[in-house]
Amino acid sequence: MTATVAVVIPTFRRNEGLALAVRSVFAQQSCGDFELVIVDNDPEGGAKACAEDLAHKAPPHVALSYVHEPNPGVANARNLALASTNARLIAFLDDDQSATPHWLSSLLEAHRQFPASVTFGPIDTLLPEQTRHHRTYFSRFFERHEPIPTGYMTHAYGCGNSLLDLDLLPATRPLFDAAMNEIGGEDDMLFRSVRQTGGTFAWAAEALAYEHVPVERAQLSYTLKRALSYGQGPITLARKQVPPDYLRIVFWMGVGLYKMVVNAIVYSLLWVLRSERRALYLDRAARGAGKLLWWHELRFYGASRLGGTSP
């Protein structure tokens, strides 16, 4: 089968989530033939047996392949996936996500109408039943929604639930910067390059995917650490420029200080009132703090995850 579309699922020690994601891809409707590439980023190749079992269950219109990237790192995994297919259009789905039946066809239709470099779809959050506190906050943390119909937009999201048109992306290869293997943000680096080279972004309002949040992620200890890291994002991009944009670093530090102080005050008041909304403001304060603690890189991926399974 020669397909112009490939769905890519990078995975790291999350076989149950991988199987759920793959089965949702098997169930895609109205999208014709396509490839499905599973990229195993576990040095021990822990997803191989799972992938082989799933390959036997693949429908005729899905050409499933398994590739192993033993060098841990999300950028390494994405780059190997792109090197493993000749498809022009690459749809990324994470191994903690599942796609709705018309997910892929909706991404492709949005791209047909609005041929952008990168097209993003919405994400709904599925929380574990035992998560009782701060459910609204956790849902908002993991979800992705835009109050706009399908069409062009000015900003970018992460790679999970996205469609990349390789013909409309920068010619530099590999696309994803391996320097971001452990801290993440390899997609932010790419999308900054897309902007700088005149590329475009689009929104596919009907291309819905679900984020399946495990119990260990539906914890403030996890989300606040991620919020701190997200807050570092703008300064990380400014630091990685050649030469570094020091004025922008100072600007974002000022923004971070303001946001940290204001949101910490609001959080304190809401804490006294025991309001469920307090978690949102604590999150915002953490993102502000991240802009002040930009030098302290938090590691979530790659070699930093070798001590256990993925949360």
Secondary structure by P-SEA (a helix, b strand, c coil): ccccbbbbbbbcccaaaaaaaaaaaaacccccbbbbbbbbccccccaaaaaaaaaaacccccbbbbbbbccccaaaaaaaaaaaccccbbbbbccccccccaaaaaaaaaaaaccccbbbbbbbbbbccccccaaaaaaaaabbbbccccccccccccccccccccccccccccccccccccccaaaaaaaaaaaaaccbbbbbccbbbbbbcccccccaaaaaaaaaaaaaaaaaaaaaccccaaaaaaaaaaaaaaaaaaaaaaaaaaaaacccaaaaaaaaaaaaaaaaacccccccccccccccccc
